[in-house]
């Protein structure tokens, strides 16, 4: 399969730094920027009660806001979707992503659509983001965010309408990598889907297309160390500029991110980091030497389905993860789709295939 290269503009450290911050302040927050630090948000104090999703509510499902704790004591906020036709114990799916998004965006759309197919689904905000708890805000962790999936499995398995022997997980974008990692370690998970997957530890430690040199990596880690001194002196972590504020000259994939996260007609949500905020500047640290997919072959013999867009800049993440995985596995490439098309374009997201995959494997 032909891999797609990112714009040559990302080949130098300085340009790469600017583009990554724009892409997610952002999507991967790979480096320190010399930009003005924005105000640091506080943890949410209560869950919203109104329907504030980026997609319309289905008449075929019952929806409920729920909370549960992970094993680190962080309270996760989630949306539970139950088919109105549900009778007896059903298979269930925990869903999260993309990296820097909230449950009111793509993960909620996936959850509601799969609930219409008969699954009980749970779309959750990862620790430290959205309506979930955790201080400081707007940080990520390869360990804690992997644990978030297992905590979601805990919650689903305690529900009276769920068959705990038939629970799967689905991760989108950066949480596709987290989902594969969770499935490798948590043997209760019977099947896993990764859609438009990013390996966050790989991109943060090696850059796009593994283009980061050892000198650049060393320089980045030195900058992150200096930022830690500043954060320690200030008593709180600094965050970068608001994500995806375009200035002109950005690579096509950054424009595509902005087209989703910044558009109120499409994916903007005020609680999403990628729409309205930024990650902490030191966010890359834990990802830079903790490879997420080291044990991907141990998902086997449980099945995995990896889905990616044909023209996505990130396609190589799914291709190399698929190559490293053991059977049973399937890689589905969506013709003509870019990375963010699989966030919300219902004519391109293979919901029928995903439903069939889970129906056939959550048995």
C-alpha positions in Angstrom: 0.0 0.0 0.0 1.3 3.4 -0.9 2.0 5.7 2.0 1.1 9.3 1.9 3.8 11.8 2.9 3.1 15.0 4.9 4.0 18.3 3.4 7.8 18.9 3.1 7.2 22.0 5.3 7.3 19.6 8.3 10.8 18.5 7.6 12.5 21.2 9.7 12.1 21.4 13.5 10.9 25.0 13.6 8.2 24.6 11.0 7.2 21.2 12.4 6.8 22.8 15.8 4.5 25.4 14.5 2.4 23.0 12.5 2.0 20.5 15.3 0.8 23.2 17.7 -1.7 24.4 15.1 -2.8 20.9 14.4 -3.8 20.2 18.0 -2.2 22.7 20.3 -3.1 20.4 19.8 -3.6 17.0 18.3 -0.2 15.8 19.4 1.4 18.9 21.2 4.8 17.7 20.3 7.0 20.6 21.4 7.4 23.8 23.3 6.4 27.0 21.6 7.4 30.5 22.4 3.8 31.7 22.1 1.9 33.6 24.7 0.4 31.2 27.3 -3.4 31.2 27.5 -5.5 31.1 30.6 -5.6 27.7 32.3 -9.1 26.2 32.6 -10.7 24.8 35.7 -12.2 21.3 36.1 -15.9 21.1 35.3 -18.1 21.1 38.4 -21.3 19.5 37.1 -22.5 17.7 34.0 -24.6 19.5 31.4 -28.2 18.3 31.2 -29.1 19.6 27.7 -28.4 17.8 24.5 -25.2 19.7 23.3 -23.8 17.2 20.8 -22.6 18.1 17.4 -25.1 15.6 15.9 -28.9 15.3 16.3 -30.4 12.9 18.9 -31.8 9.7 17.5 -35.4 8.7 18.3 -34.3 5.1 18.5 -32.2 5.3 21.6 -32.4 6.2 25.3 -29.6 8.5 26.4 -28.3 9.0 29.9 -25.3 11.0 31.4 -23.3 8.8 33.8 -20.0 8.9 35.7 -17.6 6.3 37.0 -14.1 6.2 38.4 -10.9 4.7 37.0 -8.4 3.0 39.2 -6.5 6.3 39.7 -9.6 7.7 41.3 -10.4 10.1 38.5 -14.1 10.5 37.8 -15.0 10.0 34.1 -18.1 11.5 32.5 -19.8 9.6 29.8 -22.9 9.3 27.7 -24.7 5.9 27.8 -26.7 5.0 24.7 -29.3 2.2 25.0 -31.5 1.0 22.1 -35.2 1.5 22.9 -35.7 -2.0 21.6 -33.2 -3.5 24.0 -34.4 -6.6 25.8 -32.3 -8.8 28.1 -28.5 -8.7 28.2 -26.8 -7.1 25.2 -23.3 -6.7 23.9 -21.7 -3.4 24.7 -19.0 -1.1 23.3 -16.9 1.6 25.0 -15.8 4.4 22.7 -13.5 7.4 23.0 -11.5 9.9 20.8 -10.3 11.7 18.9 -7.3 13.0 20.8 -8.3 16.4 22.1 -12.0 15.9 21.4 -15.0 15.4 23.7 -17.8 12.8 23.8 -20.2 15.3 22.3 -18.3 15.0 19.0 -17.1 12.0 17.0 -17.2 9.4 19.8 -20.8 10.2 20.6 -21.7 10.0 16.9 -20.2 6.5 16.7 -21.8 5.5 20.0 -25.3 6.6 19.0 -25.1 5.0 15.6 -23.9 1.7 16.9 -26.6 1.8 19.6 -29.1 2.1 16.7 -27.7 -1.3 15.6 -28.6 -2.9 18.9 -25.5 -2.4 21.1 -25.3 -0.6 24.5 -22.6 2.0 24.0 -20.7 4.3 26.2 -18.9 7.4 24.9 -16.6 8.9 27.5 -14.4 11.9 28.1 -10.8 10.9 28.9 -9.3 11.9 32.2 -8.4 15.5 32.6 -10.6 16.6 29.7 -14.2 17.5 28.8 -16.5 16.9 31.7 -14.3 14.3 33.3 -12.3 15.2 36.4 -8.5 15.4 37.0 -6.1 18.2 37.8 -4.4 19.8 36.1 -6.6 20.1 33.1 -5.7 19.4 29.5 -3.1 16.7 29.9 -2.9 13.2 28.5 -1.1 10.0 29.5 -0.5 6.8 27.6 -1.1 4.9 30.9 -4.0 6.7 32.3 -5.9 7.1 29.0 -5.4 3.3 28.4 -6.8 2.7 31.9 -9.8 4.9 31.0 -10.9 2.3 28.5 -10.6 -0.5 31.1 -12.6 1.7 33.6 -15.3 2.0 30.9 -15.4 -1.7 30.6 -15.7 -1.9 34.4 -18.7 0.3 34.3 -20.4 -1.4 31.4 -19.9 -4.8 32.9 -21.8 -3.8 36.1 -24.9 -2.7 34.1 -27.8 -5.1 34.4 -28.6 -4.9 30.7 -25.0 -5.7 29.6 -23.5 -9.2 29.0 -20.1 -8.6 30.5 -18.7 -11.5 28.4 -19.5 -9.5 25.2 -17.8 -6.1 25.6 -15.7 -4.5 22.9 -14.0 -1.1 22.6 -13.6 1.4 19.8 -11.0 4.2 19.6 -10.9 7.1 17.2 -7.7 8.9 16.1 -5.3 9.1 19.1 -7.6 6.9 21.1 -7.4 4.3 18.4 -3.9 3.7 19.7 -5.1 3.7 23.3 -7.8 1.2 22.4 -5.4 -1.2 20.8 -3.1 -0.9 23.9 -6.1 -1.4 26.2 -7.1 -4.5 24.3 -3.6 -5.9 24.6 -3.5 -5.7 28.4 -7.2 -6.1 29.3 -8.3 -9.7 28.3 -11.9 -8.9 29.2 -12.1 -6.9 25.9 -13.4 -9.3 23.3 -12.9 -7.2 20.2 -11.4 -3.9 19.2 -11.8 -1.3 16.4 -9.4 1.5 15.7 -10.7 4.2 13.3 -8.4 6.7 11.6 -5.8 5.7 14.2 -2.9 7.8 15.5 -0.1 6.2 17.5 0.4 9.2 19.8 3.6 7.9 21.4 5.2 7.4 18.0 4.3 10.8 16.6 5.4 12.6 19.7 8.7 10.7 20.0 9.6 10.5 16.4 7.6 13.2 14.5 5.5 12.7 11.5 6.7 9.9 9.2 9.4 9.2 11.8 11.3 12.2 10.5 12.7 13.5 13.9 16.5 13.1 14.2 18.2 12.2 17.5 19.5 15.8 17.7 16.0 17.2 17.3 14.6 14.7 19.8 17.3 15.7 22.3 16.6 19.4 21.7 12.9 18.9 22.2 13.5 17.0 25.5 15.8 19.8 26.7 13.1 22.4 25.9 10.5 20.3 27.8 12.9 20.2 30.8 13.3 23.9 30.7 9.5 24.3 30.6 9.2 22.1 33.7 11.4 24.6 35.6 9.1 27.4 34.6 6.0 25.3 35.6 7.6 24.5 38.9 8.4 28.1 39.6 4.9 29.2 38.7 3.2 26.4 40.6 1.1 25.3 37.6 1.6 24.0 34.1 1.6 26.4 31.2 -0.6 25.8 28.1 0.0 26.9 24.5 -2.0 29.0 22.2 -5.5 28.1 21.3 -5.5 25.1 18.9 -6.0 25.5 15.1 -6.0 29.3 14.9 -4.9 29.4 11.3 -2.4 32.0 10.1 -1.9 30.9 6.5 0.6 28.5 5.0 -0.5 25.4 7.0 -0.2 21.9 5.5 -3.4 20.4 4.1 -3.9 18.1 7.1 -4.0 21.0 9.5 -6.6 22.7 7.3 -8.7 19.5 7.5 -8.5 19.5 11.3 -9.6 23.1 11.4 -12.4 22.4 9.0 -13.8 20.0 11.6 -13.0 21.4 15.0 -13.5 25.1 14.2 -16.7 24.8 12.2 -19.9 25.2 14.2 -21.7 23.5 11.3 -19.6 20.5 11.7 -17.5 19.7 14.8 -16.9 22.7 17.0 -17.6 22.2 20.7 -16.6 24.7 23.5 -15.2 21.9 25.8 -13.0 20.3 23.2 -9.3 21.1 23.5 -8.9 21.1 19.7 -11.8 23.5 19.3 -11.3 26.0 22.0 -8.2 25.4 24.1 -4.7 23.8 24.1 -2.8 21.0 25.8 -0.2 21.7 28.4 3.2 22.5 27.0 4.8 19.5 28.7 2.1 17.1 27.6 4.5 15.1 25.3 6.8 14.0 28.1 5.1 10.7 29.1 4.5 9.7 25.5 8.1 10.3 24.3 9.6 7.1 25.8 6.5 4.9 26.4 5.7 3.2 23.1 1.9 2.4 23.1 1.8 -0.5 20.7 4.7 -2.6 21.9 2.4 -5.5 22.7 -0.1 -5.2 19.9 0.4 -8.8 18.9 -1.0 -9.8 22.3 -4.5 -8.6 21.3 -4.7 -12.0 19.5 -6.6 -14.3 19.5 -9.2 -11.6 20.0 -10.1 -9.9 16.7 -9.2 -6.3 15.6 -10.5 -4.1 12.8 -8.4 -1.1 11.8 -10.0 1.5 9.5 -8.3 4.3 7.7 -8.8 6.8 4.9 -7.1 6.2 1.6 -5.7 9.8 1.4 -5.2 10.4 5.1 -1.8 11.8 6.1 -1.9 9.4 9.1 -2.5 6.2 7.1 0.9 4.9 7.9 0.1 4.5 11.6 -2.6 2.0 10.8 -0.6 0.2 8.2 2.4 -0.4 10.5 0.2 -1.3 13.5 -1.7 -3.8 11.3 1.6 -5.3 10.1 2.8 -5.8 13.7 -0.5 -7.3 14.9 -1.3 -11.0 15.0 -4.3 -12.7 13.5 -7.2 -12.4 13.5 -7.0 -8.9 12.1 -8.4 -6.8 9.2 -7.3 -3.5 7.7 -10.1 -1.5 5.9 -9.0 1.4 3.7 -11.8 3.9 2.8 -11.4 5.1 -0.7 -11.1 8.8 -1.1 -11.3 9.5 2.6 -8.9 11.8 4.6 -8.2 11.6 8.3 -11.0 13.7 9.6 -13.6 12.3 7.2 -13.9 9.4 9.5 -14.8 11.7 12.4 -18.2 12.6 11.1 -18.9 11.9 7.5 -21.5 9.2 7.8 -21.3 8.4 4.1 -17.7 7.4 4.5 -17.6 5.9 8.0 -18.3 2.2 7.5 -20.8 1.8 10.3 -22.4 -1.2 8.8 -19.0 -3.0 8.7 -18.2 -2.0 12.3 -21.6 -3.3 13.5 -21.1 -6.5 11.6 -17.6 -6.9 13.1 -18.8 -6.5 16.6 -22.0 -8.6 16.1 -19.8 -11.4 14.7 -17.1 -11.2 17.4 -18.9 -10.3 20.6 -20.3 -13.8 21.0 
